[in-house]
């Protein structure tokens, strides 16, 4: 079952598509941001899963222990940065939604477009 | 290289990034603006210094923290980077220096320090993209600059900027995340993030699917950030409702920085390693570029808001740049790169003129401009000069790059004639939409009882800098050597893998 053997990549793809669907299809701005968050988290999982070495343990170096197989620490470090970026994006997005609510009194995309058209 | 010169690439990022938090503390009136302008001007001088070195045949390499590549983060500045650095820092400095009066009107005094900090972060982020030679580092800088530009666009008093910036944020993040997926897949297959190292190692795994998928994700993601048609929908509203000075800054350089990464990845990393990459690249991007030119120009013909009109014109101009790149030949690519420089000059000058107008005219719709030329002849004369360059009239910068673009297209045989027809048609439409502004401002009478609008010209400083930008269009239309040499060298570097 090689098809299912790569199940962690399927998790990535399915999550990515769920997030992307929400970003494209939802009209509520908060729901769009939730979708964006899921979309980004899927990519975090892609990075985490690629760093796993079969049988490898946490990459904590010690002089007493030798001959241990470690997982690759670099993708995890990279994704730590990407998580920070993701949080900042979500926070800024939510901040903008608050401002939109203050100015327009709505967080539904079609209602905002309607107000702008007047 | 001794002393300071060895550190030029990293200073390009460090100077604006370190000044940004300091600016937040500068509350007395005008001080934050002054500090930001000085930092931006310093960046410009650094870029000029490096341009001198690059023209003398030097390539600046810098190992961050002393860790040698490919393990550490490497910075590299060659002709392509320096061309874009000149555009970026020049546009930022000019927009800041000229924009003071306009920003004072649009940004409340107590928010100004934060606004200028965001400006410097956007500048630092974009400069970081341009000097970096590390794929993940580029992603981080891309997000720094994007987050800061969202703040800049949303900073103005127009509430319509908020939905516009929300859309910009969503689409920008999706684009950046696509890029991140592509980089992840490449890392998975090659184990490296350094672009030069990637170029060598990708060869062994080039025929495997993850690399092809990565190429797709990176190209689409960056095309989204570069507002290539049909992925441009975030751009018009973001440029229109942003504070006027921000429009000058972003219109001149934001999309071009994304195009820079796109071209670097596609030509340097993928071109030499993926079979038939040049044919696929051309087949994918050329139709989009042609559509961008035609649709962008056509929409601009019918817009009533000048800033929106110019924004749609930008969509068309990105089309010209990509069209040059999609010819995948040294003459074509160097024409495209030269057009990056020349479009930054003309669009920057046009938006500067619009900023001048905005100080005296309430709304920026065409009908509000009626008779404006009688009150502000200097502003509108500058607008005409920059508009001529946008059209591509001989003697201006826009002509030079369009001429090279047509010459390069003609080498493609029958297809080339079609492309030339597209370029000519796009330029004719540019004549029409620039004329609409000129007609409204110069040949329509001011509506009766117009005494309410404040008479007189824009502030002198703003006007002088606008004219400086407008005249640089003429200057670089006559003395083309420096940008042309940089563009040609950059194209030769990018296309070194061409069979």
Interface residues (C-beta under 8 A of the other chain):
Chain A: X20 X23 X29 X32 X36 X39 X40 X43 X46 X47 X50 X75 X78 X81 X82 X85 X88 X89 X92 X93 X96 X97 X99 X100 X103 X104 X109 X112 X113 X116
Chain B: X136 X139 X140 X143 X147 X150 X151 X154 X159 X160 X162 X163 X165 X166 X169 X170 X173 X174 X177 X180 X181 X184 X187 X188 X193
